[in-house]
Amino acid sequence: MVLALLLVVVATSLALAAWAVVFVVQDRAVVLRQLWGGAVVEGLLLVQGVVLAVLGATGTAPSDPVLLWGYYVTALVILPVAALWAFAERSRWSSVVLAVAALTVAFLEWRLWQIWNS
């Protein structure tokens, strides 16, 4: 796993979470720009998946690849589900959903790093 890429994913997801928390405090719903921010995080996650697949294919796979890919797929699915929910729920709670999802992605990235280095 490439630490620099992981840190970029964590930083962008935490920035998205902070942006969503600002909207929660202001009692505002998610805006389209925030969903585009989620798409950026999602794109970085896709790049990370390609890197993980290449590293796994070249023989540097973790000790438990099933657990690693389970966490990765979960991280990949969280933001699109949150975006759909936020799009459907046009209240302050859409910002709460987006903030929780972005924080979850950051946490799952930390777990991916732990699994990779175990």
N, C-alpha and C positions, 0 to 999 in steps of 0.2 A: 504494500500500500504506500502511496506517495503522500508523505506528511504535508507537503505544501498544498496539494490539491485538497486534502482533508481540511486544512485550516481555512482555505478559501471558501469551501462549502459551509463550514461552521460560521465563519464571519458573515457571509451573505445571509444565512438563515437567521442569525442573531440580529442582524440589521433589519431584516424583514419583521422579526418579532418585535423589535423596539418600535418600528414604524406603526405596527398594528396596535401596540400598547398606547402610543400617542393618540390614535384614533379612539381607543376605548375611553381614555381619560376625557377626550373631547366629545364623547357620546355620538360618534359618527360611524357610519357603516363603511365597509371596505369599498375602495374605489378601484377602477380598472388598472391604474398604475401599480397598485399593490399586487394585483393578480399577475401582472407582467413581471414584477419582482419575484413572485413565486415561480414563474416560468424560468427565470434566470437560474434560480436555485435548482430547479428540476433539470435544466440543461447541464449544469455542473454535476449533478448526480449521475446523469447518463454518461458523461465523460468518465466519471469515476468508475462506473460499471465496466466500461470498455477497458480501463486500466486494470481493474481487478481481474477481468477475464484473461487479459494478456499475461499478467503476472502469474495467474494460476496455470495457464497453459505452458509457461516457460519453466515451471517447476518450483516456484516460490509460493506455493499455496499454503494457507494457514492449516493448523492442526485439525480444525473442525470447519470444513468448507460449507457444510449444510447450514450451520448456525450463522456463519458469515453472510451467506446469500439470503437467508431468511431475514436478517436484520436489514440487508441492503434493499430487498424487495419492499419491506415495510416502509423504509425511508422513502423509497420511490413512489409509493402509493399515497402516503399521508397528505402531501400538499395538493394533488389533484382533487382528492375527496374534500379537503377543506375548502378549496376554491369553489367547487360545486355547491357546497353548503353555504359559503359566504355569498355566492351569487343568488342563491334562493332566499336567504334570510337577509333582508335589507334593513337591519337595525344594528345597534351597537354590538349585538352578540356575534355578528359576522366578523367583527374585528377581534373579538375574544377567540373565536374559532381559529382564525388565521394566526394569531399570536401563539396559541397553544400548539398548533401544528408545526410552526416554524421552530419553536423551542424543542419539540419532539424530534425533529430532524437533527438538530444540533446534538441532542442527547444520543440519538442512534448513531451518529457519526463517532462520538466518543466510544460507544460500545464496539463499533466496527474496528476502531484502532486497538482496543483491548483484545478483541478476538484475534486480530491479525498478529499481534505480538505475543500471544500466549503459546 
